[in-house]
Amino acid sequence: MNVKQGDRARIVRTNTPNDGAIVDVIEFDEQWSSMAKKPIWVVKAAKLLGFKGVVPYTVIDEGVVPDANLRRIRDDDPAIDKRERVDLDEPESLGDAVRKATETLCPTI
């Protein structure tokens, strides 16, 4: 496994705005791990983007992340959150964003 309970880690390769975030690994999530058939950890961090499926849903401080998407940070590493700020020229409502994502992923016939 890439991390263990109590580690600080960086989120990587999720293809979401959470990539680069520094998290505290809280505990192994047996229920999610069993359902997903891969190790999943409960993590805590500031302002993670939460999802329902592939649609951004809310801003959360605690969530679950697969072990494959976590990289342990050494204790002597002053680790800086490397998430890229996402700015939209014209902010969209959540409803519009969900509608666009749904149309892109599930076009109607």
Biopython code that builds the backbone (N, CA, C, O; Angstrom):
import numpy as np
from Bio.PDB.StructureBuilder import StructureBuilder

atoms = [
    (1, "MET", "N", (0.831, -1.184, 0.000)),
    (1, "MET", "CA", (0.000, 0.000, 0.000)),
    (1, "MET", "C", (0.875, 1.246, 0.000)),
    (1, "MET", "O", (2.001, 1.230, 0.497)),
    (2, "ASN", "N", (0.344, 2.317, -0.560)),
    (2, "ASN", "CA", (1.089, 3.572, -0.651)),
    (2, "ASN", "C", (1.109, 4.338, 0.662)),
    (2, "ASN", "O", (2.063, 5.065, 0.938)),
    (3, "VAL", "N", (0.053, 4.184, 1.486)),
    (3, "VAL", "CA", (-0.050, 4.931, 2.738)),
    (3, "VAL", "C", (-0.543, 4.020, 3.855)),
    (3, "VAL", "O", (-0.952, 2.881, 3.626)),
    (4, "LYS", "N", (-0.492, 4.560, 5.074)),
    (4, "LYS", "CA", (-1.056, 3.875, 6.225)),
    (4, "LYS", "C", (-1.740, 4.921, 7.105)),
    (4, "LYS", "O", (-1.537, 6.122, 6.924)),
    (5, "GLN", "N", (-2.542, 4.463, 8.048)),
    (5, "GLN", "CA", (-3.247, 5.365, 8.950)),
    (5, "GLN", "C", (-2.250, 6.288, 9.642)),
    (5, "GLN", "O", (-1.209, 5.844, 10.126)),
    (6, "GLY", "N", (-2.579, 7.578, 9.681)),
    (6, "GLY", "CA", (-1.725, 8.559, 10.343)),
    (6, "GLY", "C", (-0.769, 9.287, 9.404)),
    (6, "GLY", "O", (-0.178, 10.294, 9.795)),
    (7, "ASP", "N", (-0.606, 8.806, 8.183)),
    (7, "ASP", "CA", (0.284, 9.457, 7.220)),
    (7, "ASP", "C", (-0.303, 10.769, 6.715)),
    (7, "ASP", "O", (-1.516, 10.979, 6.741)),
    (8, "ARG", "N", (0.590, 11.652, 6.253)),
    (8, "ARG", "CA", (0.196, 12.777, 5.401)),
    (8, "ARG", "C", (0.467, 12.311, 3.989)),
    (8, "ARG", "O", (1.460, 11.633, 3.728)),
    (9, "ALA", "N", (-0.429, 12.680, 3.066)),
    (9, "ALA", "CA", (-0.274, 12.209, 1.689)),
    (9, "ALA", "C", (-0.749, 13.278, 0.717)),
    (9, "ALA", "O", (-1.437, 14.230, 1.085)),
    (10, "ARG", "N", (-0.360, 13.086, -0.529)),
    (10, "ARG", "CA", (-0.789, 13.961, -1.620)),
    (10, "ARG", "C", (-1.714, 13.143, -2.528)),
    (10, "ARG", "O", (-1.434, 11.982, -2.827)),
    (11, "ILE", "N", (-2.815, 13.760, -2.961)),
    (11, "ILE", "CA", (-3.722, 13.112, -3.914)),
    (11, "ILE", "C", (-3.137, 13.273, -5.313)),
    (11, "ILE", "O", (-2.734, 14.369, -5.701)),
    (12, "VAL", "N", (-3.092, 12.168, -6.074)),
    (12, "VAL", "CA", (-2.521, 12.194, -7.422)),
    (12, "VAL", "C", (-3.408, 11.431, -8.401)),
    (12, "VAL", "O", (-4.173, 10.550, -8.007)),
    (13, "ARG", "N", (-3.297, 11.778, -9.670)),
    (13, "ARG", "CA", (-3.896, 11.054, -10.800)),
    (13, "ARG", "C", (-5.395, 10.752, -10.674)),
    (13, "ARG", "O", (-5.843, 9.673, -11.061)),
    (14, "THR", "N", (-6.168, 11.698, -10.135)),
    (14, "THR", "CA", (-7.616, 11.512, -10.108)),
    (14, "THR", "C", (-8.286, 12.256, -11.260)),
    (14, "THR", "O", (-9.469, 12.056, -11.535)),
    (15, "ASN", "N", (-7.517, 13.115, -11.932)),
    (15, "ASN", "CA", (-8.056, 13.957, -13.000)),
    (15, "ASN", "C", (-9.194, 14.841, -12.497)),
    (15, "ASN", "O", (-10.159, 15.105, -13.213)),
    (16, "THR", "N", (-9.059, 15.292, -11.245)),
    (16, "THR", "CA", (-10.015, 16.230, -10.650)),
    (16, "THR", "C", (-9.226, 17.395, -10.052)),
    (16, "THR", "O", (-8.002, 17.318, -9.947)),
    (17, "PRO", "N", (-9.907, 18.469, -9.661)),
    (17, "PRO", "CA", (-9.205, 19.570, -8.982)),
    (17, "PRO", "C", (-8.584, 19.160, -7.649)),
    (17, "PRO", "O", (-7.833, 19.941, -7.065)),
    (18, "ASN", "N", (-8.876, 17.956, -7.151)),
    (18, "ASN", "CA", (-8.264, 17.491, -5.904)),
    (18, "ASN", "C", (-6.811, 17.059, -6.086)),
    (18, "ASN", "O", (-6.091, 16.927, -5.097)),
    (19, "ASP", "N", (-6.364, 16.836, -7.314)),
    (19, "ASP", "CA", (-4.970, 16.443, -7.540)),
    (19, "ASP", "C", (-4.038, 17.494, -6.953)),
    (19, "ASP", "O", (-4.193, 18.688, -7.207)),
    (20, "GLY", "N", (-3.067, 17.035, -6.165)),
    (20, "GLY", "CA", (-2.108, 17.945, -5.539)),
    (20, "GLY", "C", (-2.470, 18.306, -4.111)),
    (20, "GLY", "O", (-1.646, 18.873, -3.394)),
    (21, "ALA", "N", (-3.688, 17.990, -3.681)),
    (21, "ALA", "CA", (-4.115, 18.313, -2.320)),
    (21, "ALA", "C", (-3.354, 17.473, -1.296)),
    (21, "ALA", "O", (-3.055, 16.302, -1.533)),
    (22, "ILE", "N", (-3.050, 18.083, -0.167)),
    (22, "ILE", "CA", (-2.419, 17.370, 0.938)),
    (22, "ILE", "C", (-3.510, 16.955, 1.907)),
    (22, "ILE", "O", (-4.350, 17.764, 2.300)),
    (23, "VAL", "N", (-3.490, 15.685, 2.286)),
    (23, "VAL", "CA", (-4.526, 15.132, 3.163)),
    (23, "VAL", "C", (-3.896, 14.393, 4.334)),
    (23, "VAL", "O", (-2.741, 13.970, 4.269)),
    (24, "ASP", "N", (-4.662, 14.245, 5.395)),
    (24, "ASP", "CA", (-4.298, 13.375, 6.510)),
    (24, "ASP", "C", (-5.063, 12.074, 6.316)),
    (24, "ASP", "O", (-6.279, 12.082, 6.124)),
    (25, "VAL", "N", (-4.346, 10.959, 6.369)),
    (25, "VAL", "CA", (-4.977, 9.655, 6.213)),
    (25, "VAL", "C", (-5.542, 9.255, 7.576)),
    (25, "VAL", "O", (-4.792, 9.022, 8.524)),
    (26, "ILE", "N", (-6.880, 9.178, 7.662)),
    (26, "ILE", "CA", (-7.553, 8.938, 8.937)),
    (26, "ILE", "C", (-7.660, 7.450, 9.251)),
    (26, "ILE", "O", (-7.225, 7.001, 10.311)),
    (27, "GLU", "N", (-8.243, 6.682, 8.321)),
    (27, "GLU", "CA", (-8.410, 5.248, 8.578)),
    (27, "GLU", "C", (-8.712, 4.511, 7.287)),
    (27, "GLU", "O", (-9.117, 5.104, 6.287)),
    (28, "PHE", "N", (-8.505, 3.209, 7.334)),
    (28, "PHE", "CA", (-8.842, 2.327, 6.229)),
    (28, "PHE", "C", (-10.352, 2.151, 6.223)),
    (28, "PHE", "O", (-10.939, 1.885, 7.273)),
    (29, "ASP", "N", (-10.999, 2.292, 5.067)),
    (29, "ASP", "CA", (-12.448, 2.149, 4.970)),
    (29, "ASP", "C", (-12.776, 0.750, 4.449)),
    (29, "ASP", "O", (-12.732, 0.496, 3.245)),
    (30, "GLU", "N", (-13.103, -0.147, 5.370)),
    (30, "GLU", "CA", (-13.359, -1.541, 4.999)),
    (30, "GLU", "C", (-14.568, -1.694, 4.091)),
    (30, "GLU", "O", (-14.549, -2.507, 3.167)),
    (31, "GLN", "N", (-15.625, -0.918, 4.344)),
    (31, "GLN", "CA", (-16.845, -1.053, 3.545)),
    (31, "GLN", "C", (-16.601, -0.656, 2.090)),
    (31, "GLN", "O", (-16.926, -1.419, 1.181)),
    (32, "TRP", "N", (-16.031, 0.529, 1.859)),
    (32, "TRP", "CA", (-15.755, 0.968, 0.480)),
    (32, "TRP", "C", (-14.734, 0.052, -0.177)),
    (32, "TRP", "O", (-14.865, -0.279, -1.355)),
    (33, "SER", "N", (-13.725, -0.359, 0.573)),
    (33, "SER", "CA", (-12.693, -1.241, 0.015)),
    (33, "SER", "C", (-13.294, -2.562, -0.439)),
    (33, "SER", "O", (-12.936, -3.082, -1.496)),
    (34, "SER", "N", (-14.198, -3.099, 0.353)),
    (34, "SER", "CA", (-14.846, -4.360, 0.010)),
    (34, "SER", "C", (-15.697, -4.208, -1.259)),
    (34, "SER", "O", (-15.668, -5.069, -2.137)),
    (35, "MET", "N", (-16.450, -3.112, -1.346)),
    (35, "MET", "CA", (-17.304, -2.892, -2.524)),
    (35, "MET", "C", (-16.478, -2.629, -3.780)),
    (35, "MET", "O", (-16.805, -3.122, -4.859)),
    (36, "ALA", "N", (-15.402, -1.847, -3.634)),
    (36, "ALA", "CA", (-14.587, -1.466, -4.791)),
    (36, "ALA", "C", (-13.551, -2.522, -5.155)),
    (36, "ALA", "O", (-12.966, -2.469, -6.237)),
    (37, "LYS", "N", (-13.321, -3.481, -4.263)),
    (37, "LYS", "CA", (-12.319, -4.527, -4.478)),
    (37, "LYS", "C", (-10.909, -3.944, -4.629)),
    (37, "LYS", "O", (-10.073, -4.471, -5.363)),
    (38, "LYS", "N", (-10.670, -2.832, -3.905)),
    (38, "LYS", "CA", (-9.346, -2.213, -3.847)),
    (38, "LYS", "C", (-9.283, -1.384, -2.564)),
    (38, "LYS", "O", (-10.323, -0.985, -2.041)),
    (39, "PRO", "N", (-8.073, -1.118, -2.046)),
    (39, "PRO", "CA", (-7.958, -0.387, -0.783)),
    (39, "PRO", "C", (-8.401, 1.078, -0.928)),
    (39, "PRO", "O", (-7.973, 1.792, -1.835)),
    (40, "ILE", "N", (-9.271, 1.495, -0.002)),
    (40, "ILE", "CA", (-9.797, 2.863, 0.029)),
    (40, "ILE", "C", (-9.552, 3.434, 1.423)),
    (40, "ILE", "O", (-9.755, 2.743, 2.421)),
    (41, "TRP", "N", (-9.119, 4.687, 1.493)),
    (41, "TRP", "CA", (-8.820, 5.344, 2.758)),
    (41, "TRP", "C", (-9.760, 6.522, 2.994)),
    (41, "TRP", "O", (-10.166, 7.203, 2.053)),
    (42, "VAL", "N", (-10.102, 6.755, 4.265)),
    (42, "VAL", "CA", (-10.794, 7.976, 4.673)),
    (42, "VAL", "C", (-9.704, 9.020, 4.889)),
    (42, "VAL", "O", (-8.738, 8.777, 5.613)),
    (43, "VAL", "N", (-9.864, 10.187, 4.256)),
    (43, "VAL", "CA", (-8.873, 11.252, 4.380)),
    (43, "VAL", "C", (-9.557, 12.544, 4.817)),
    (43, "VAL", "O", (-10.764, 12.716, 4.650)),
    (44, "LYS", "N", (-8.762, 13.440, 5.376)),
    (44, "LYS", "CA", (-9.269, 14.735, 5.823)),
    (44, "LYS", "C", (-8.359, 15.819, 5.269)),
    (44, "LYS", "O", (-7.135, 15.693, 5.306)),
    (45, "ALA", "N", (-8.966, 16.890, 4.751)),
    (45, "ALA", "CA", (-8.202, 18.012, 4.198)),
    (45, "ALA", "C", (-9.131, 19.214, 4.081)),
    (45, "ALA", "O", (-10.335, 19.113, 4.314)),
    (46, "ALA", "N", (-8.558, 20.332, 3.722)),
    (46, "ALA", "CA", (-9.353, 21.549, 3.543)),
    (46, "ALA", "C", (-9.907, 21.615, 2.126)),
    (46, "ALA", "O", (-9.161, 21.516, 1.152)),
    (47, "LYS", "N", (-11.193, 21.781, 2.023)),
    (47, "LYS", "CA", (-11.873, 22.075, 0.770)),
    (47, "LYS", "C", (-11.592, 21.100, -0.366)),
    (47, "LYS", "O", (-11.107, 21.492, -1.427)),
    (48, "LEU", "N", (-11.896, 19.847, -0.138)),
    (48, "LEU", "CA", (-11.844, 18.863, -1.216)),
    (48, "LEU", "C", (-13.150, 18.939, -1.995)),
    (48, "LEU", "O", (-14.197, 19.257, -1.432)),
    (49, "LEU", "N", (-13.086, 18.651, -3.275)),
    (49, "LEU", "CA", (-14.296, 18.624, -4.092)),
    (49, "LEU", "C", (-14.908, 17.233, -3.981)),
    (49, "LEU", "O", (-14.249, 16.237, -4.279)),
    (50, "GLY", "N", (-16.160, 17.162, -3.556)),
    (50, "GLY", "CA", (-16.859, 15.891, -3.442)),
    (50, "GLY", "C", (-17.649, 15.610, -4.702)),
    (50, "GLY", "O", (-18.110, 16.537, -5.368)),
    (51, "PHE", "N", (-17.812, 14.329, -5.039)),
    (51, "PHE", "CA", (-18.481, 13.936, -6.279)),
    (51, "PHE", "C", (-19.623, 12.980, -5.995)),
    (51, "PHE", "O", (-19.596, 12.234, -5.016)),
    (52, "LYS", "N", (-20.620, 13.009, -6.855)),
    (52, "LYS", "CA", (-21.636, 11.967, -6.940)),
    (52, "LYS", "C", (-21.426, 11.363, -8.308)),
    (52, "LYS", "O", (-21.823, 11.950, -9.314)),
    (53, "GLY", "N", (-20.799, 10.182, -8.362)),
    (53, "GLY", "CA", (-20.393, 9.618, -9.652)),
    (53, "GLY", "C", (-19.280, 10.479, -10.214)),
    (53, "GLY", "O", (-18.248, 10.649, -9.565)),
    (54, "VAL", "N", (-19.467, 11.027, -11.409)),
    (54, "VAL", "CA", (-18.445, 11.879, -12.016)),
    (54, "VAL", "C", (-18.818, 13.351, -11.945)),
    (54, "VAL", "O", (-18.089, 14.200, -12.460)),
    (55, "VAL", "N", (-19.947, 13.664, -11.313)),
    (55, "VAL", "CA", (-20.431, 15.044, -11.267)),
    (55, "VAL", "C", (-19.976, 15.712, -9.967)),
    (55, "VAL", "O", (-20.268, 15.202, -8.885)),
    (56, "PRO", "N", (-19.252, 16.864, -10.052)),
    (56, "PRO", "CA", (-18.889, 17.593, -8.837)),
    (56, "PRO", "C", (-20.151, 17.943, -8.060)),
    (56, "PRO", "O", (-21.131, 18.418, -8.633)),
    (57, "TYR", "N", (-20.121, 17.706, -6.746)),
    (57, "TYR", "CA", (-21.335, 17.850, -5.966)),
    (57, "TYR", "C", (-21.218, 18.884, -4.841)),
    (57, "TYR", "O", (-22.118, 19.705, -4.659)),
    (58, "THR", "N", (-20.128, 18.849, -4.096)),
    (58, "THR", "CA", (-20.026, 19.720, -2.929)),
    (58, "THR", "C", (-18.566, 19.876, -2.513)),
    (58, "THR", "O", (-17.693, 19.165, -3.010)),
    (59, "VAL", "N", (-18.311, 20.798, -1.609)),
    (59, "VAL", "CA", (-16.983, 20.960, -1.028)),
    (59, "VAL", "C", (-17.012, 20.273, 0.334)),
    (59, "VAL", "O", (-17.885, 20.533, 1.163)),
    (60, "ILE", "N", (-16.039, 19.391, 0.544)),
    (60, "ILE", "CA", (-16.005, 18.589, 1.765)),
    (60, "ILE", "C", (-14.645, 18.704, 2.447)),
    (60, "ILE", "O", (-13.657, 19.092, 1.824)),
    (61, "ASP", "N", (-14.607, 18.366, 3.725)),
    (61, "ASP", "CA", (-13.347, 18.330, 4.469)),
    (61, "ASP", "C", (-12.895, 16.905, 4.744)),
    (61, "ASP", "O", (-11.760, 16.685, 5.168)),
    (62, "GLU", "N", (-13.779, 15.928, 4.505)),
    (62, "GLU", "CA", (-13.432, 14.531, 4.726)),
    (62, "GLU", "C", (-14.069, 13.702, 3.628)),
    (62, "GLU", "O", (-15.225, 13.921, 3.265)),
    (63, "GLY", "N", (-13.320, 12.754, 3.102)),
    (63, "GLY", "CA", (-13.839, 11.917, 2.033)),
    (63, "GLY", "C", (-13.049, 10.638, 1.932)),
    (63, "GLY", "O", (-12.242, 10.327, 2.808)),
    (64, "VAL", "N", (-13.277, 9.889, 0.860)),
    (64, "VAL", "CA", (-12.556, 8.637, 0.638)),
    (64, "VAL", "C", (-11.757, 8.734, -0.657)),
    (64, "VAL", "O", (-12.200, 9.337, -1.635)),
    (65, "VAL", "N", (-10.568, 8.127, -0.641)),
    (65, "VAL", "CA", (-9.671, 8.145, -1.791)),
    (65, "VAL", "C", (-9.014, 6.770, -1.907)),
    (65, "VAL", "O", (-8.558, 6.217, -0.907)),
    (66, "PRO", "N", (-8.963, 6.211, -3.127)),
    (66, "PRO", "CA", (-8.265, 4.927, -3.311)),
    (66, "PRO", "C", (-6.779, 5.054, -2.968)),
    (66, "PRO", "O", (-6.162, 6.095, -3.198)),
    (67, "ASP", "N", (-6.225, 3.993, -2.423)),
    (67, "ASP", "CA", (-4.795, 3.959, -2.102)),
    (67, "ASP", "C", (-3.946, 4.286, -3.330)),
    (67, "ASP", "O", (-2.906, 4.934, -3.209)),
    (68, "ALA", "N", (-4.381, 3.844, -4.505)),
    (68, "ALA", "CA", (-3.624, 4.076, -5.743)),
    (68, "ALA", "C", (-3.478, 5.556, -6.062)),
    (68, "ALA", "O", (-2.586, 5.939, -6.819)),
    (69, "ASN", "N", (-4.349, 6.401, -5.491)),
    (69, "ASN", "CA", (-4.321, 7.836, -5.766)),
    (69, "ASN", "C", (-3.724, 8.637, -4.613)),
    (69, "ASN", "O", (-3.930, 9.848, -4.528)),
    (70, "LEU", "N", (-2.988, 7.974, -3.730)),
    (70, "LEU", "CA", (-2.339, 8.656, -2.608)),
    (70, "LEU", "C", (-0.843, 8.372, -2.623)),
    (70, "LEU", "O", (-0.415, 7.251, -2.898)),
    (71, "ARG", "N", (-0.055, 9.399, -2.323)),
    (71, "ARG", "CA", (1.395, 9.254, -2.196)),
    (71, "ARG", "C", (1.813, 9.816, -0.845)),
    (71, "ARG", "O", (1.541, 10.974, -0.531)),
    (72, "ARG", "N", (2.481, 8.979, -0.046)),
    (72, "ARG", "CA", (2.924, 9.381, 1.289)),
    (72, "ARG", "C", (3.899, 10.557, 1.195)),
    (72, "ARG", "O", (4.733, 10.623, 0.292)),
    (73, "ILE", "N", (3.770, 11.482, 2.151)),
    (73, "ILE", "CA", (4.685, 12.612, 2.253)),
    (73, "ILE", "C", (5.606, 12.338, 3.441)),
    (73, "ILE", "O", (5.140, 12.068, 4.548)),
    (74, "ARG", "N", (6.905, 12.410, 3.204)),
    (74, "ARG", "CA", (7.879, 12.190, 4.279)),
    (74, "ARG", "C", (7.679, 13.217, 5.399)),
    (74, "ARG", "O", (7.245, 14.341, 5.146)),
    (75, "ASP", "N", (7.992, 12.828, 6.621)),
    (75, "ASP", "CA", (7.826, 13.715, 7.776)),
    (75, "ASP", "C", (8.656, 14.988, 7.666)),
    (75, "ASP", "O", (8.251, 16.035, 8.171)),
    (76, "ASP", "N", (9.826, 14.909, 7.003)),
    (76, "ASP", "CA", (10.691, 16.086, 6.899)),
    (76, "ASP", "C", (10.367, 16.953, 5.675)),
    (76, "ASP", "O", (11.048, 17.949, 5.434)),
    (77, "ASP", "N", (9.353, 16.593, 4.914)),
    (77, "ASP", "CA", (8.952, 17.340, 3.717)),
    (77, "ASP", "C", (7.968, 18.435, 4.122)),
    (77, "ASP", "O", (6.926, 18.132, 4.704)),
    (78, "PRO", "N", (8.273, 19.704, 3.827)),
    (78, "PRO", "CA", (7.371, 20.789, 4.212)),
    (78, "PRO", "C", (6.146, 20.905, 3.292)),
    (78, "PRO", "O", (5.487, 21.944, 3.285)),
    (79, "ALA", "N", (5.843, 19.899, 2.545)),
    (79, "ALA", "CA", (4.755, 19.773, 1.571)),
    (79, "ALA", "C", (3.825, 20.981, 1.471)),
    (79, "ALA", "O", (3.296, 21.477, 2.465)),
    (80, "ILE", "N", (3.651, 21.423, 0.250)),
    (80, "ILE", "CA", (2.764, 22.539, -0.072)),
    (80, "ILE", "C", (1.632, 22.000, -0.933)),
    (80, "ILE", "O", (1.857, 21.210, -1.849)),
    (81, "ASP", "N", (0.415, 22.435, -0.629)),
    (81, "ASP", "CA", (-0.748, 22.040, -1.422)),
    (81, "ASP", "C", (-0.534, 22.552, -2.842)),
    (81, "ASP", "O", (-0.359, 23.753, -3.047)),
    (82, "LYS", "N", (-0.547, 21.656, -3.820)),
    (82, "LYS", "CA", (-0.238, 22.030, -5.206)),
    (82, "LYS", "C", (-1.456, 22.012, -6.115)),
    (82, "LYS", "O", (-1.327, 21.922, -7.336)),
    (83, "ARG", "N", (-2.641, 22.097, -5.514)),
    (83, "ARG", "CA", (-3.823, 22.142, -6.372)),
    (83, "ARG", "C", (-3.800, 23.415, -7.185)),
    (83, "ARG", "O", (-3.414, 24.480, -6.703)),
    (84, "GLU", "N", (-4.225, 23.281, -8.434)),
    (84, "GLU", "CA", (-4.321, 24.456, -9.288)),
    (84, "GLU", "C", (-5.653, 25.120, -9.048)),
    (84, "GLU", "O", (-6.691, 24.461, -8.987)),
    (85, "ARG", "N", (-5.613, 26.434, -8.911)),
    (85, "ARG", "CA", (-6.851, 27.185, -8.726)),
    (85, "ARG", "C", (-7.661, 27.103, -10.014)),
    (85, "ARG", "O", (-7.126, 27.258, -11.112)),
    (86, "VAL", "N", (-8.935, 26.861, -9.865)),
    (86, "VAL", "CA", (-9.820, 26.771, -11.019)),
    (86, "VAL", "C", (-10.686, 28.015, -11.036)),
    (86, "VAL", "O", (-11.554, 28.190, -10.181)),
    (87, "ASP", "N", (-10.446, 28.883, -12.016)),
    (87, "ASP", "CA", (-11.244, 30.091, -12.162)),
    (87, "ASP", "C", (-12.023, 30.023, -13.458)),
    (87, "ASP", "O", (-11.473, 29.689, -14.507)),
    (88, "LEU", "N", (-13.287, 30.335, -13.384)),
    (88, "LEU", "CA", (-14.108, 30.410, -14.579)),
    (88, "LEU", "C", (-14.272, 31.877, -14.942)),
    (88, "LEU", "O", (-14.450, 32.716, -14.059)),
    (89, "ASP", "N", (-14.213, 32.199, -16.242)),
    (89, "ASP", "CA", (-14.428, 33.579, -16.654)),
    (89, "ASP", "C", (-15.809, 34.049, -16.217)),
    (89, "ASP", "O", (-15.974, 35.156, -15.705)),
    (90, "GLU", "N", (-16.785, 33.192, -16.429)),
    (90, "GLU", "CA", (-18.149, 33.488, -16.013)),
    (90, "GLU", "C", (-18.624, 32.325, -15.151)),
    (90, "GLU", "O", (-18.863, 31.234, -15.666)),
    (91, "PRO", "N", (-18.764, 32.547, -13.830)),
    (91, "PRO", "CA", (-19.198, 31.446, -12.955)),
    (91, "PRO", "C", (-20.527, 30.851, -13.405)),
    (91, "PRO", "O", (-21.424, 31.563, -13.855)),
    (92, "GLU", "N", (-20.633, 29.534, -13.275)),
    (92, "GLU", "CA", (-21.852, 28.819, -13.641)),
    (92, "GLU", "C", (-22.579, 28.391, -12.389)),
    (92, "GLU", "O", (-21.963, 28.177, -11.344)),
    (93, "SER", "N", (-23.880, 28.267, -12.492)),
    (93, "SER", "CA", (-24.637, 27.706, -11.374)),
    (93, "SER", "C", (-24.362, 26.209, -11.325)),
    (93, "SER", "O", (-23.967, 25.613, -12.327)),
    (94, "LEU", "N", (-24.569, 25.607, -10.166)),
    (94, "LEU", "CA", (-24.366, 24.172, -10.036)),
    (94, "LEU", "C", (-25.293, 23.417, -10.980)),
    (94, "LEU", "O", (-24.898, 22.413, -11.572)),
    (95, "GLY", "N", (-26.527, 23.899, -11.120)),
    (95, "GLY", "CA", (-27.485, 23.255, -12.018)),
    (95, "GLY", "C", (-26.999, 23.226, -13.454)),
    (95, "GLY", "O", (-27.116, 22.205, -14.132)),
    (96, "ASP", "N", (-26.438, 24.371, -13.934)),
    (96, "ASP", "CA", (-25.914, 24.430, -15.300)),
    (96, "ASP", "C", (-24.728, 23.484, -15.468)),
    (96, "ASP", "O", (-24.613, 22.802, -16.487)),
    (97, "ALA", "N", (-23.847, 23.445, -14.471)),
    (97, "ALA", "CA", (-22.674, 22.566, -14.553)),
    (97, "ALA", "C", (-23.095, 21.100, -14.597)),
    (97, "ALA", "O", (-22.539, 20.318, -15.368)),
    (98, "VAL", "N", (-24.065, 20.728, -13.780)),
    (98, "VAL", "CA", (-24.550, 19.351, -13.763)),
    (98, "VAL", "C", (-25.206, 19.011, -15.094)),
    (98, "VAL", "O", (-24.979, 17.932, -15.642)),
    (99, "ARG", "N", (-26.018, 19.926, -15.617)),
    (99, "ARG", "CA", (-26.686, 19.699, -16.902)),
    (99, "ARG", "C", (-25.655, 19.475, -18.012)),
    (99, "ARG", "O", (-25.806, 18.558, -18.820)),
    (100, "LYS", "N", (-24.606, 20.310, -18.058)),
    (100, "LYS", "CA", (-23.565, 20.149, -19.082)),
    (100, "LYS", "C", (-22.843, 18.822, -18.931)),
    (100, "LYS", "O", (-22.603, 18.127, -19.918)),
    (101, "ALA", "N", (-22.495, 18.467, -17.697)),
    (101, "ALA", "CA", (-21.793, 17.202, -17.460)),
    (101, "ALA", "C", (-22.664, 16.026, -17.862)),
    (101, "ALA", "O", (-22.179, 15.059, -18.449)),
    (102, "THR", "N", (-23.938, 16.105, -17.549)),
    (102, "THR", "CA", (-24.863, 15.023, -17.885)),
    (102, "THR", "C", (-25.024, 14.890, -19.392)),
    (102, "THR", "O", (-25.050, 13.775, -19.913)),
    (103, "GLU", "N", (-25.132, 16.000, -20.095)),
    (103, "GLU", "CA", (-25.274, 15.967, -21.540)),
    (103, "GLU", "C", (-24.019, 15.390, -22.198)),
    (103, "GLU", "O", (-24.104, 14.659, -23.184)),
    (104, "THR", "N", (-22.860, 15.726, -21.643)),
    (104, "THR", "CA", (-21.604, 15.251, -22.197)),
    (104, "THR", "C", (-21.416, 13.759, -21.992)),
    (104, "THR", "O", (-20.947, 13.049, -22.882)),
    (105, "LEU", "N", (-21.796, 13.285, -20.785)),
    (105, "LEU", "CA", (-21.562, 11.888, -20.443)),
    (105, "LEU", "C", (-22.688, 10.956, -20.869)),
    (105, "LEU", "O", (-22.442, 9.791, -21.179)),
    (106, "CYS", "N", (-23.921, 11.458, -20.887)),
    (106, "CYS", "CA", (-25.075, 10.605, -21.188)),
    (106, "CYS", "C", (-25.981, 11.277, -22.220)),
    (106, "CYS", "O", (-27.086, 11.698, -21.878)),
    (107, "PRO", "N", (-25.548, 11.383, -23.447)),
    (107, "PRO", "CA", (-26.402, 12.050, -24.431)),
    (107, "PRO", "C", (-27.697, 11.254, -24.663)),
    (107, "PRO", "O", (-27.710, 10.023, -24.661)),
    (108, "THR", "N", (-28.762, 11.998, -24.858)),
    (108, "THR", "CA", (-30.033, 11.329, -25.156)),
    (108, "THR", "C", (-30.108, 11.003, -26.620)),
    (108, "THR", "O", (-29.470, 11.649, -27.451)),
    (109, "ILE", "N", (-30.896, 9.991, -26.932)),
    (109, "ILE", "CA", (-30.985, 9.541, -28.336)),
    (109, "ILE", "C", (-32.163, 10.208, -28.988)),
    (109, "ILE", "O", (-32.428, 9.977, -30.168)),
]
sb = StructureBuilder()
sb.init_structure("model")
sb.init_model(0)
sb.init_chain("A")
sb.init_seg("    ")
for serial, (resi, resn, name, xyz) in enumerate(atoms, 1):
    if name == "N":
        sb.init_residue(resn, " ", resi, " ")
    sb.init_atom(name, np.array(xyz, "f"), 0.0, 1.0, " ", f" {name:<3s}", serial, name[0])
structure = sb.get_structure()
